[in-house]
Amino acid sequence: MDLLLSAAQVILAPDALLAVLAGSLLGVVFGAIPGLTFTVAMALVVPMSFSLAAAPAIALLLGTYIGGMTGGSVSAILLGIPGTPSAAATVLDGYQLTRRGKASLALGTAVVASAFGGIVSLLVMVASVDTVAKLALRFGPAETFGLLLFGLSTICGLAQKSLLKGLIAGVLGLLVMTVGIDEMEGVQRLTFGTIVLQQGISLLVAMIALFAVPHVIDAFVTHYTEDRRPEAIADVRAELPTLRDLAKHFWLMLRCALLGTGIGSIPGTGGPIAAFLAYAHARKSSKTPERFGRGDMGGVVAPETANNAVTGGAMIPLLSLGIPGDPATAILLSGLLIHGLIPGPMLFIEHPGEIYQIYLAIIIAYAAVVAIQLLGIRFFVQLLRVPAHLLAVGIIIMCAYGAFAIRNSVFDVVMVALLGALAYGLQRVSIPLTPIILGLVLGPSIEREFRTALILSDGDPSIFVASIPGVIFIGLTALIVGAQILRATRASLNARRTEENSHASVTSSE
């Protein structure tokens, strides 16, 4: 208790509180702007933390990390463009809710779900930092491949009406992320002899292209024929979900929070994977799965809970083992090292006070992010008052700047235009974009883990079923794929029978 009280005195000091607030605000802003992710914000913040004491410096980094993870939902819900890859799954139902005039409620629900996921992951981290870290270390390349393959199998569930079109979209996503120099062997893949393609296609560039450009093209095409702005935004206010709504989604939030924490504790995974797995889980466990993709609040609650739960999960191997799970936690690791805090088992023995400061800083950061989001909803939703075609101009300028800022490359801006035009064409022929996103997110990781596992086993594929987790994930993947194929086959047969019956009735009447 004495350690907790002393840590509270340090973290509640004006300089530490100001650092948390500044970091949270910066993270929300960077997270909400497509291309300018919270990883970029954290990289900019690290030099600023050099001159600060340990507690304010770490509080600044944690606030930026948490604010950025939450801020990605703002543009995802309002504009249909994810501010961060972790918010890509939120677009599917969040933007549809905005088009139905429920932008404030969607934003308020996303804030509550984000805070819930973050706090649950913090509680899990405090209670089981050693146990979960040891369990995560048992996940070798084969087990991680099984987990990612299980996530990739949800393409079948996201295929909408045509399973074949969904699989085509998933393969396109995998192909896009294959472009460039192979990380393991250094050979060129799908570069067609051009130098610029050797750098590959950034995930953020692809995200911006797939979500933003079709939206912009559609806004201009329909400008004179259809008004797509949602109604009922004259009196905009911060609208929180009711206790009844929260009770309705409580168990879903709890399951997704635990899912996000577990995935976050596995190095090399991260928010996008957790968000899509949570979205797929919410859709499968729902009594009305057909409503997902059309504006179901569960489609906002699940991914936002899971991707924010990743923050606490990722801290488990970082603090206990010194292993960062993603670029953001790698930057956070550098901040800890700069101020003399070396993550590992000895950190809990030598610096217990600083550990409590980190816990309290996370809680304060989530409180700050909730306040910033709720106070900002009134201003965020005012974007919907702007005419669609004028807003589209601002969006494309912002996305072009964001794409260029990722690697200071004009090539990335060109790729946004080309991939965006391709995405618009795919939409016109009813090929869904969601499986493409899933292929983009999971493709590099699943290939890396697959090849690493085969290298470790000297090419023996039995390594993928040599452990209980591997068998479980491979089995679940087979069940999901088989069930979706069976469902698609039955739907096709029923449609054919209906057509034959209608044809027979017409013939008999004649």
Number of C-alpha atoms within 10 A of each C-alpha: 6 8 14 17 13 15 22 17 13 19 26 19 12 12 16 23 22 16 26 34 24 19 31 34 23 23 32 29 22 26 34 27 24 28 27 26 27 31 24 20 22 28 15 11 19 18 12 13 20 13 9 16 12 20 24 25 27 27 31 31 31 28 32 34 30 29 33 34 32 35 32 31 35 33 24 28 31 26 25 23 32 30 35 30 28 28 31 27 31 32 28 24 25 34 27 24 25 25 21 15 17 21 28 25 21 28 31 20 23 30 28 21 31 31 24 23 32 31 22 22 31 25 13 20 25 15 11 13 22 16 12 20 25 16 12 18 14 13 18 16 22 27 26 27 26 26 24 24 22 22 22 22 23 22 26 23 19 23 22 18 14 16 19 15 20 24 21 16 24 27 18 18 23 22 16 20 19 20 19 22 17 14 10 9 7 9 10 20 16 15 16 11 10 10 11 13 19 18 14 20 20 18 17 24 26 27 27 30 30 25 24 25 26 21 21 21 17 14 21 15 12 13 15 9 8 9 11 13 16 16 13 11 17 8 6 15 17 17 17 18 18 11 10 9 12 17 12 12 17 16 11 20 27 19 18 30 34 20 24 36 34 24 28 31 31 27 20 16 22 29 29 24 29 31 32 28 28 29 27 24 19 24 22 15 11 14 9 10 15 12 15 22 22 16 21 20 22 24 26 31 31 34 38 38 36 39 36 36 37 34 29 30 33 31 26 32 28 23 25 21 20 18 22 23 23 18 15 23 23 16 20 23 21 15 23 19 12 15 16 10 19 20 19 15 13 14 18 15 10 12 13 14 19 22 20 20 26 17 21 19 28 23 16 21 29 27 16 22 28 21 13 18 25 21 13 15 20 17 14 18 22 13 13 20 13 12 14 20 18 13 16 21 14 12 20 20 11 16 25 22 17 22 29 20 16 17 13 12 12 13 15 26 21 16 19 26 21 15 20 25 17 16 22 23 13 16 13 10 9 14 23 23 23 25 29 27 27 27 24 26 27 22 23 15 18 24 16 15 20 20 16 18 22 17 11 12 14 10 12 11 13 11 18 24 17 12 15 11 18 22 16 16 22 20 14 17 21 15 14 17 17 13 14 19 15 12 13 17 13 12 13 13 12 12 12 12 12 12 12 12 12 12 11 12 11 10 9 8 6 6
